[in-house]
Amino acid sequence: MRRGSSRTTQRLLLQNVDLGLEPQSLNERRRCNKRGMHEGWPRTVAVIGAGTMGLGVAECFAAAGMEVRITDATPQMTREAKERLVERARGHAEAGLLSAEAAKRAAEVETADDAQAASRGAELVFEAAPEDLDLKHELLAACSGAAPPDAVIVSNTSSLPMDELVEAVEGPERFLGMHWFNPPEWTPGVEVIPAAGTDAEVVGKVVRFLREIGKRPAVVGSGPGFVANRIQMALFLEALRCVEEGLASAQEVDEVVRSCFGFRLPFFGPFQIADMAGLDVYASVLRTLKDGLGERFETPGVLRDLVEEGRTGTKSGAGFLEYSDEERERLLIERDRRYAALNELLEWLPPVEAGRDEGEEA
Ligand SMILES: NC(=O)c1ccc[n+]([C@@H]2O[C@H](COP(=O)([O-])OP(=O)(O)OC[C@H]3O[C@@H](n4cnc5c(N)ncnc54)[C@H](O)[C@@H]3O)[C@@H](O)[C@H]2O)c1
């Protein structure tokens, strides 16, 4: 840890008080890792597929105090996965990221020989097997046949359409997508993706549960890539094109993304950022991009309409959202407070410099 870091942390904590958050709320946000606080539904969870995502989610559920049972492709692979889970939780505890009690709970995760055995008696079944429709169909049929009729069945699929996955589920009204992000223990966002026939009460129950364990769920539609991967892949494609066209190296693109517009993203989404920048400015930039790079930068009608109506963002009092003078002032000062705090955090925990551009010396 760098010198002065505890002072920096203290300042960050104090700024949280300024933001109206109790100092301990930083810990509250880590609550699924700190203690067994989750007491409502579900008490028992089956995790089907104990790989990168399944193990991380299992650790998170166990740390939050749920009874968790994992299974993988074979009993031997399940036993090995359990060993990895125990190691992983121990590593997190040693790094000070997880309490000793939570790590102990992760070590108590049970194993089951197959998806059916894991799902018997489970109130929530979390499927995290490889991204293969036939395999997921097979597993979802087995789980939903073995789980209690009121158990909720979810898939962590990154891209498969819900209305295709649900075809294999017994009791389709209790099925939906619950898309976590890697590493699941620490990434707060989870996409909740109902299928056409999912019961709205089931959606509400899942959203409440995720919030209770400290996650930030968003309910989204089942279009290709849902929302997160669609946006993330669009960003990745343009980043790749910049490198391919020789505009910048991979390292330079990473620097630009994380330090320019990416710097803002922990606090604001693209619509809030566009409102603060000025929608007329965005429309002009898009015209130049379209002239140089083609149709994929065509300005959507909704943006053209807003600019024509004079709704150019915070500066005019309305853009995608509406702002009174008072709200605009508050937004801008709270924005600046967060950016200043983030700069302090970056001083304490700078970006991880790992990897080199091709040909660069180690
Ligand atoms: N890796 C990511 O960043 C990420 C992020 C979000 C969502 N996802 C999605 O989560 C799911 C799992 O991805 P992952 O990255 O954890 O994959 P992974 O390959 O690390 O894990 C999948 C696990 O499923 C096991 N498995 C295979 N056949 C099985 C069977 N018949 N029964 C039980 N388990 C079986 C595998 O042995 C493996 O341990 C996929 O749908 C993927 O698209 C992945």
The ligand as a Gaussian input file, in Angstrom:
#p B3LYP/6-31G(d) Opt

LIG

0 1
 N      -16.971000     -15.546000     -18.438000
 C      -17.666000     -14.421000     -18.407000
 O      -17.091000     -13.307000     -18.324000
 C      -19.163000     -14.452000     -18.417000
 C      -19.856000     -13.295000     -17.996000
 C      -21.261000     -13.332000     -17.959000
 C      -21.938000     -14.463000     -18.355000
 N      -21.240000     -15.575000     -18.755000
 C      -22.041000     -16.747000     -19.110000
 O      -22.029000     -17.642000     -18.001000
 C      -22.081000     -18.991000     -18.472000
 C      -20.871000     -19.726000     -17.961000
 O      -19.708000     -19.070000     -18.418000
 P      -18.290000     -19.290000     -17.715000
 O      -17.415000     -18.208000     -18.239000
 O      -18.459000     -19.466000     -16.262000
 O      -17.866000     -20.678000     -18.393000
 P      -16.875000     -21.767000     -17.829000
 O      -16.505000     -22.625000     -18.984000
 O      -15.802000     -21.169000     -16.996000
 O      -17.826000     -22.596000     -16.836000
 C      -18.814000     -23.473000     -17.266000
 C      -18.802000     -24.658000     -16.340000
 O      -19.882000     -25.513000     -16.697000
 C      -19.431000     -26.842000     -16.589000
 N      -20.269000     -27.767000     -17.307000
 C      -20.145000     -28.257000     -18.577000
 N      -21.097000     -29.171000     -18.810000
 C      -21.849000     -29.266000     -17.688000
 C      -22.962000     -30.049000     -17.318000
 N      -23.492000     -30.939000     -18.144000
 N      -23.475000     -29.899000     -16.069000
 C      -22.938000     -29.007000     -15.218000
 N      -21.877000     -28.242000     -15.512000
 C      -21.343000     -28.353000     -16.732000
 C      -17.997000     -26.777000     -17.113000
 O      -17.248000     -27.910000     -16.717000
 C      -17.507000     -25.480000     -16.477000
 O      -16.949000     -25.686000     -15.189000
 C      -22.160000     -18.898000     -20.002000
 O      -23.492000     -18.920000     -20.389000
 C      -21.536000     -17.548000     -20.302000
 O      -21.973000     -17.004000     -21.519000
 C      -19.884000     -15.590000     -18.776000

